């Protein structure tokens, strides 16, 4: 049966428009929405087609990495022919083929290397699908200040969580005032694709619900998933208080001042290229030489953010001014 392009576009969203909570008005609302996504890896590979397929009109996508074969088991948005290409550009091409109604603006760089405040000013909602907890805290701080909804997920192995923060709900810091005692990455600890895809799909559902203003709101809601023990849980945190004293400020490279002293806690073997051209590397035990008397802001950098967080906390306790660089 032949159908015109116009007829095909009209029927594209028919099944979700049949839902009384969406309808034509909700669909028009999605078409006008602007979503900023940080990360086009495993989570992004799952959530991005769902946002584009649902008819979200504008997506700005930030990711500095290229497609790698070792990630294809979970980053199913990509193909072998895409190896070594920027993920943001490949994702934009694929999503344009999925739904030409959705405008994708790829940025082959980390969101926090750009003028994040200016990027967020154009967004209706921000999604954290990156793999750096420092970026999560930094994005939550920005969204909390701008009153923007913030949907964040994390996954390792076969377990993870997803939550809706800010935009009138408590921030990420209200639920996680401190970093966990240990941190790992998918590269080091491993991860299964279905767990990532499930959490990415939940992120997309939360985002669409927030954009449509559905009740109960996904903002203030946490969902937990453990596919190793087959447990799914969740809780609301609408009344969680913001911490009286925030942890260390987390900065983008663009937020560094000429007067800052940047200290890269990684060894040369761990990171041959320092976090910034002027970053210093301290010898073993060198942190003990820092004190809070200089009045100079010290900005720490490391691989996961955990060592930097602890170093910044120690310096702050000694009366110093400390922050963390989102690497």
N, C-alpha and C positions, 0 to 999 in steps of 0.2 A: 504494500500500500504506500503510495507516494504521499509525502507530507512536505509542506513548505518549511523553510527555515523558521519563519515566524511561528508556525504551528508547533514545531519541535521545541522552540524556546518556551512557548507557553505551557507545554506539557512537562517540561523538565522538572518543575517543582510541584507538580500536581499532587503527588502522594503526601508530601509534607504540608502542603497548603490545605489538605483535607482535615488536618488537625485543627480543632476549633481554637486552640490557643495560638495558632499561627495565622492561617488564612491569608488573604491578599495583603492586608495591612502589615502583618508580621514579615511577609516575604519582601515587601517594599522596604521595610526597616533593615532587613539583612542586606539588601542591595545597596543601601546608603552607608553601611557600616564600614569603619576603617579599623583593621586589626593589625597590630604589630607583633610579629613572631620572632623570638630570639632562639635560633637553632633549627637546623634542617636535618638533624640526625635521625635516630630511631623514633623518638617521640614525634618530631616534626614530620617524618615520613608517614606516620599514621594520621596525625591530626590535620595536616595541610589539605589532603584530598577531600576530607570530610567538610572542612570549611568552604573550600572552593565548590564542592559539589552541592552544598546547601545554598549557595548563592550569595555568600559574603562578597560584597562589591569590591573591596580594596584590601589587599594584604601586602604589607611591607615586610620582607623577609631578610633577616640578618644571619649570616653564617660565614666564617672566614675559611672554612676547611674545604678540602677537595674530596671527591668520592674515592673510597678505598675498598679494595676487595674484601678485607677482613671485616668490614661492617655490613656487607650486603645481606647477611643472614637476617638482619633486623631492619635495615634501611631499604625497604622494598620499593621505594619510590625510584630507585636507580637501577641501571643495568650494567653489564660488563663493558659495554661500549662507552659508558660514562666515566670510566676510571680516570682519575687525575684531573677531571674537570671540576670547577667550582660548584659545590652543592647548591648554592643559592640560585645560580643560573640554570642548572639542569632542572631543579625543582620548578622554577618559574616556567620553563618551556613545557614541562609535563603537565602542570596545572592549567596552562593556557589551552592545551589540547583537550583537557578534561572539560573545562567550562570557559569558553571565550567571554562569558559575561563577567568573569572575575578578573580584575586587573591586579597583576602581581608585579611588585617592584623589588627586584633582587638587589641585595647589598652584600657583596662578597667580603665582608668584614664583620668583626664583632660589634654588636650594638653599642657597647660601652666605649669603643674607640672613637665613636662619632659623637656629635653633640646630642647626647641622649635626651636632654630636656627638650630640645627642639623637635626631635623625632616623636617623643611622647605627646607633645602638644597637638599633633595632628591625628592622634589615635583615639578610638573609643574604648579600646581594650588592649591589654598587653598580655602576651603568652610567653611563659618561660619554658622553653623546650631545650635549653642548653644543658651542659654537663659540668657547670662550675657553680658551686654553692656560693662563692663570692659574688658572682653575677646575680644570683637569686636575691641575696640580701640587698645588693645595690639597686636592682630593678624595683624591689618592693619599697625601698626607701623613696625612690622617685615617684612611684605610683601612689604611695600613701600621701606624699606632699601634694600631688596633682589631683587627688581624689579619683584616680583611674582604677577600674577593675583589673585585677592581676591574677591570672590563672597559672599556677606553677605545679610541675610534677617532677618526680625523681624516681629512678628505678635502678636496682642492682640485683644481679642474679635473677630470682623469680619473684621479687617483692618490691613494693614501692608505695608511693602515696601521691595524691593529687588534691589540691585545695584551691578555693577561691578566696582571695585576699583583697584588701584595700577597697576603694570605690564605696566607702561607707562602712565596710567591714574592718575588723582588725587586720593589722599588717602581718607579714611573715614573721617579723621579730616578736610579735605578741604571742605567737604559738611556739616559735623556736628562738627564745632570747639569746641562747648560746649555741655555738657550733657543737656537734656531737663530739664525744671523746676521740673517735676515730673516723676517718674518711677513706673511702676507696673509690675507684673508678671502674667503669665497664672494662677498660683495657686491662686493668690489673686483676679484678675479681671475676670478670665474666658476666654475661647476661644472656637471657633467652628472649628471642624475638617475640613470641606471643605475649609475654609479660609487658614488654615495651609497647606493643601495639594496643593492648588493652588499656593501659594508662593513657596513651595518646588519644584513644577514642574517647575516654572519659574526659580528658581535657577539652576535646572538641565539643562534647555535649555540654560541659559547663560553660564554655565560651558562648555557644549559641543560646543557651538559656539566659545568660546574663545580657546578651545583646537584645534578646526579645523581651526581657523583663518578666520572665516566667516566675511563678511562685510555687514552692518556696525557692528563694534565691540560692544559687550556688555559692554566692559570696557569704563567707562565714561557715562554709561546709568543708570538712575534710573527709576523704575516702581513703581507706587503706586496703591494700591488696597483697596477699601472700599466697602465691600459687604453688609454693612448696608444701604448705600445710592445708591448702584449699580453704583459706579463710578470707572473707571479705568483711570489712568493718567500716566504721565511720562515726563521726561526732560533729556537733555544731560548736562553734567557738565565737558566737556573736558577741558575747560579753567579756571575752578575754581582754584584760587590760594591756595597754601598751606599756612596755618596760619603762620604769621611772628614769633609768639611765641606760641609754642605748649602748650597745657594744661599739667597737671601733668603727669609724666611718669607712666605707668601702668606696674607693675612687676609681673612675675611669682614667686612662692615660691622659685624656684631654683635660682632666681636672687638676693635674699636677701643677704646682707653682714652681717658679725658678728657685725659690728658697728652700724647697723640700729636699730632704736627704732621703734618697731611695736606697733601700737595702734589699738585695736579692738573697734570700736564704737558701737558694738552691746551689749545689756545687757546680763547678764547670762541667763535670761529667754528666750531671743531671740535666743541665741546661747550658749548652755552650754559648748561646746568645743570651745576654742578660735581659732582664725585664724592660729596661730602658737604657739608652746609650750611656747615661751618667750613673747608672746603678752601681752601688758598691757591693762587694762580697766580703763578709766578715770571716775572719779565721775562726777555727773551732774555739768556742767559749767567748767569742767576741761580744755576744749580746750582753754579757755581764758588765761590759765597760760602758754601756749606754746608761744615761741617767736623765732625769727630767729637768735638769738645771739649765740647759742651753736655750730653751724657748723655741727651738727649731722643730718643725713638724717632721717626724720620721715616718716614712711610708714603707711598709714591709711587703715583700712579694714572695710567693712560693708556688708549688705546683697545684695544690688543692685549696689553699687558703687557710688550712688548719694551723700550720706552723706560724704563719703570719698573724693569725688571730691571737694565738697565745703570746707571741712576742709583743704585739701591740697592747694586749691586756696587761702584761707585766710592766711595760713602760708607762702606761697610763696610771697604774697603781703606784709607780714611783714618782708621779707628778709630771710626767712628760706628755707631749702631744704626739699621738700616734694614729696612723691610719693604715689601711690595707689597699694594695693595688689589685684590681680585678684583672688577672692575667688571662 
